[in-house]
Amino acid sequence: MREINGVNLIFHTIRLGGGMERYVLDIISELVSRDISVRVIARKVKWPGIKPDKVEFVVLSDRTPFSRLNNDLFERRALHHIRKNWPTIAISRVTGRVNLAISGGTHIGHLLDKGKKTPDYFDRCVIANEKKLYANAEKIITHSDRVRNEIISHYSVALEKVETLYPPVDDRKFCLQAREGRDELRLQLGVKPTQLMLLFASNNHELKGASLIVEALADFDNRIVLVVAGKSPLNHPKVINIGFSQNMPAIYAAADVSILASKYEAFGLVGPESILCGTPVLLADTVGAVEVLSEPGCFSFSRTVVSLRMTLTKVLELFEKGGVNITDPSLSIHYPYSLSAHVDSLLERL
């Protein structure tokens, strides 16, 4: 493998968040820890804490009041600002040549799962940019086999060009040590000892399946309390809203079980993050992570109220017996989830 001293990375928003936002921060931090410089081209940057010396941000300011149009313009302009002698990783849908394209989901797959049969103007722009990204990339990395199959079938990309590398989790943060102080935190959150804390970590409630979860909890066992960690509140009598948390490992550890019921989810880092903190997770079978997670850490359900209620009943029975005791999270996670191993794989492909 040739030595790499610097990498261009293109992603529209650099900030603390969930899913792809966390993934990007982790990748940048790991590259810098290896003394590899990173030029980040983005629309918005809010780096948490002190910016590492090896990171350079190029911010392409918005040109219009319309976010979707600004994103399209960003994707068309971003490659003009890379360092030409460094390899380029594109996570946004740039329209020119890149070494690696990393896909956390496809727009066509997203529209199909939403049941949107007629793409609007901006949908068509996004899909057009995706097609150019996949056509021009030397290699495409997807975060699940589900997304790999979407790219091959919906975008007419050759099988050998697309590879699945499941996303990593920083197991220095998400670990069983997060369970220290668990009882005190539950009291602070307003969860009673007799209640089963069902954690819903979401910054997009509609997409993540809030309506299905709330419908399943209606007239169901009152011992279950839904704790929502996210930027927007979810208004419901059975919900405790705790807002956006910068200490998600402790929140996962405080819960009895986490849940994700997304309409479309390329992977779903909630799954392995929760398991690594010792808390089992309920995942709809539409979530890509079910490909590589298993009981006792992960319980899968069909995305229906009936199936979710059956799974919740099973979890309640386990709760009555003392809950699920995850002493070795790796028994339920069936892929190399360390951040170091994942970045090794990316560098090999560059």
SULJONOR-V63970 format. One record per run of one state. SS is the DSSP state (helix for helix, strand for strand, loop for the rest). FROM is the first residue (numbers start at 1). TO is the last residue. Records with the same first field share a line. If there is no record, write none. Layout:
BEGIN
SS: FROM-TO ; FROM-TO
END
This chain:
BEGIN
loop: 1-5 ; 11-12 ; 16-19 ; 34-36 ; 43-43 ; 47-54 ; 60-66 ; 82-86 ; 91-97 ; 104-106 ; 115-120 ; 143-144 ; 155-158 ; 165-168 ; 170-175 ; 180-181 ; 190-195 ; 202-204 ; 209-209 ; 218-223 ; 230-238 ; 242-247 ; 255-256 ; 261-264 ; 266-269 ; 277-279 ; 285-286 ; 292-292 ; 294-297 ; 302-304 ; 321-328 ; 332-332 ; 334-337 ; 350-350
strand: 6-10 ; 13-15 ; 37-42 ; 44-46 ; 55-59 ; 87-90 ; 98-103 ; 137-142 ; 162-164 ; 169-169 ; 196-201 ; 224-229 ; 239-241 ; 257-260 ; 265-265 ; 280-284 ; 287-287 ; 293-293 ; 298-301 ; 333-333 ; 338-338
helix: 20-33 ; 67-81 ; 107-114 ; 121-136 ; 145-154 ; 159-161 ; 176-179 ; 182-189 ; 205-208 ; 210-217 ; 248-254 ; 270-276 ; 288-291 ; 305-320 ; 329-331 ; 339-349
END
